[in-house]
Amino acid sequence: MNEALHITVLTPERAVLDQDVYSVTAPGAAGYLGILRNHAALITSLVPGKLTVKDVRQQPTVYAISGGFLEVANNRVTVLADTLLAVDDIDLASAQEARKVAER
């Protein structure tokens, strides 16, 4: 019996994640929500924030998500987002410069 939850994260460019996981924590419009196996069906919008995915060994990976939409159904989590970056892959200097440009 498969005890995993499956997550697929899609951006306009590509599928960023497509794997079995233990849990997902996402920045919902009304606050962070945690998703485990056998979660009730759900569709919600996401706001910019941290998307935390724990693999089947419960090791977390944190991503920066730009917002989007999340659907849970039949032990599958589907996320549609403009961008998703692993926190370890973010260049802090470039991000700060991009923020300054955006604020202008």
C-alpha positions as CSV (number, residue, x, y, z in Angstrom):
1,M,0.0,0.0,0.0
2,N,1.4,3.4,-1.0
3,E,1.5,5.7,2.0
4,A,2.7,8.7,0.0
5,L,1.1,11.9,-1.2
6,H,2.0,13.0,-4.8
7,I,2.8,16.6,-5.6
8,T,3.1,18.2,-9.1
9,V,4.1,21.8,-9.4
10,L,3.7,23.4,-12.7
11,T,5.0,26.8,-13.9
12,P,4.5,28.3,-17.4
13,E,7.9,27.0,-18.4
14,R,7.9,23.4,-17.0
15,A,7.0,20.9,-14.4
16,V,9.2,21.9,-11.4
17,L,8.2,19.0,-9.1
18,D,6.6,15.7,-9.7
19,Q,7.2,13.3,-6.9
20,D,5.9,11.3,-4.0
21,V,6.1,13.2,-0.7
22,Y,5.1,12.9,3.0
23,S,3.6,16.3,3.4
24,V,3.2,19.8,1.9
25,T,2.9,23.1,3.7
26,A,1.7,26.0,1.5
27,P,1.0,29.7,1.9
28,G,-2.8,29.8,1.4
29,A,-4.7,33.1,1.1
30,A,-6.1,32.6,4.7
31,G,-2.8,31.4,6.2
32,Y,-0.4,28.5,5.9
33,L,-2.0,25.1,5.4
34,G,-0.6,21.6,5.9
35,I,-1.4,18.7,3.7
36,L,-0.9,15.0,4.6
37,R,-2.2,11.8,2.9
38,N,-6.0,11.5,2.8
39,H,-6.5,15.2,3.1
40,A,-10.0,16.4,2.1
41,A,-10.5,17.7,-1.4
42,L,-9.5,21.4,-1.6
43,I,-8.9,24.2,-4.0
44,T,-7.3,27.4,-2.8
45,S,-5.4,30.4,-4.0
46,L,-1.8,30.8,-2.8
47,V,0.1,34.0,-1.9
48,P,3.8,34.6,-2.2
49,G,5.7,32.7,0.5
50,K,7.4,29.5,1.5
51,L,6.3,26.1,0.1
52,T,7.7,23.4,2.3
53,V,7.8,19.8,0.9
54,K,8.8,16.9,3.1
55,D,10.0,13.9,1.1
56,V,8.9,10.3,1.9
57,R,11.8,10.2,4.5
58,Q,10.4,13.4,6.0
59,Q,13.4,15.6,4.9
60,P,12.2,19.1,4.2
61,T,13.0,21.2,1.1
62,V,11.9,24.8,1.2
63,Y,10.9,26.7,-2.0
64,A,10.0,30.3,-2.6
65,I,6.6,30.5,-4.4
66,S,5.2,33.5,-6.2
67,G,1.6,32.6,-5.4
68,G,-0.9,30.7,-7.6
69,F,-3.4,27.9,-7.0
70,L,-3.4,24.6,-5.2
71,E,-5.7,21.6,-5.6
72,V,-5.8,18.5,-3.4
73,A,-7.8,15.4,-4.6
74,N,-7.2,11.7,-4.2
75,N,-3.8,12.0,-2.4
76,R,-2.5,14.3,-5.2
77,V,-1.5,17.9,-4.8
78,T,-1.3,20.0,-7.9
79,V,0.2,23.5,-7.7
80,L,0.0,26.1,-10.5
81,A,2.5,28.9,-9.9
82,D,4.3,31.6,-12.0
83,T,7.6,30.8,-10.3
84,L,9.0,28.3,-7.8
85,L,12.6,28.4,-6.7
86,A,14.4,26.2,-4.2
87,V,15.6,28.6,-1.4
88,D,19.1,27.2,-1.7
89,D,19.1,28.3,-5.4
90,I,18.2,31.9,-4.8
91,D,21.1,34.4,-5.3
92,L,20.5,37.0,-2.5
93,A,22.3,39.9,-4.2
94,S,20.3,39.4,-7.4
95,A,17.0,39.1,-5.5
96,Q,17.7,42.3,-3.6
97,E,18.5,44.2,-6.8
98,A,15.4,42.9,-8.4
99,R,13.4,44.1,-5.4
100,K,14.9,47.6,-5.7
101,V,14.0,47.7,-9.4
102,A,10.5,46.5,-8.7
103,E,9.9,49.1,-6.0
104,R,11.0,51.9,-8.3
